[in-house]
């Protein structure tokens, strides 16, 4: 049986890192991507190889079409294409919309949403030829409900959800499933910016009484991507009952 191949964007830490371990342990060759945290990405590679997993580092800015082209050139030199694509790269911005600069808006738009378009566009032709494939987008509950002082982040995640639903319909005849996980508050570096008081207050709003873990997201991601051929176009909530 041929080894399956997966690209995980934003794989240096948090949800992306957790996904890398889950899929590699299931026998996938994992292409690890990130833009800035290259030392952490290299650490992930070393940790995976230490447990006998197969992986390749493909650094670059997935919000930049030129970088995405180079990333996929590297992938295609090692395999014919991807069986699974997980669009996980993302950044947040907390502050009033009126204080946000053009540069900040463009950065969050390209990183969180344009990256999904660019990576899907590059991955889809092989999946269509194979008549199978899985695309999973890591979204947020704020894309559904919106978050005060995170208008730009919420907008990009809402865009991701819309893209997920539309692309699922487009690719369903080719037996390619496209879904998203709508994450609640996950205990990652992105949420480490909150103070102790803010974290406690946020936990009180979550019916489950705690933050989710990257490993819980990765476990659900693997389940969605390892079967369920009739599951597509879904925004799957994982938020401890928040929404």
C-alpha positions, 0 to 999 in steps of 0.5 A: 500500500502506498504511503499517503501524503499530507501538507499541514500549514502552520505546523511549528506548534499548537494545532498544526504540530499536534496534527503532524504527530497524529497523521505521521503515527498513522503512516502518512508522510507529513509535509511541515510548513510555517512562515516564521517559526523555523527553529520550532518547525525544525524541532518538530521534524527532529521529534517526528524522525526520532520516533520513526516518522517520515516528514519533510520541511517546506517553509514559506508564506502560504499567504503568498502565491509565489511561495505556495508555488515553490512549496508545491514544487518541492512536494511534487519532487517527492510525491505525485500529490497530496492525499490530505491538505490541512489549512491551519496557518493563522494569526489573530489581531486584537484591537479596535477596527478603526485602529487597524492599519492597511498592512495589518488588515492585509496580513491577516487576510492573506495569512488566514484566508488567501492561504486557503485559496492558494493551497487548495488551488495547488492541491486540487488537480492531483486529487481530481485525477485520483478521484479522491482527497480530503481538505480540512480547514481549521476555522474558529467559532468567531467566524460564526458568531463574530468577536468584539475587537477581533473583527478582521479575524472573525471576517477571515474565518467566516470567509474560510467557512464560506469557501469550505461550503462552496468548494465542497459542492464543487469537488463532491463529484470528484469524491473530494471532501472539504470540511472545517473544524470551528474551534472554540478556545484552544490552549495554544500560543495564539491564546497565550496573550491573555492575562491570567484574569482574562483566561479565568473569565473566559473559562467561566463562559465555556460550558465545559469549564476549560480550554480545548487542547491541540491534541483534541483538535488533531484527533478530530482532524484525523477522524474527519480525514481518515474516512467519512466519504459522505461528510463534506461541506460541514463546519464542525464545532469543537468549542466545549459547548460555547456556541 
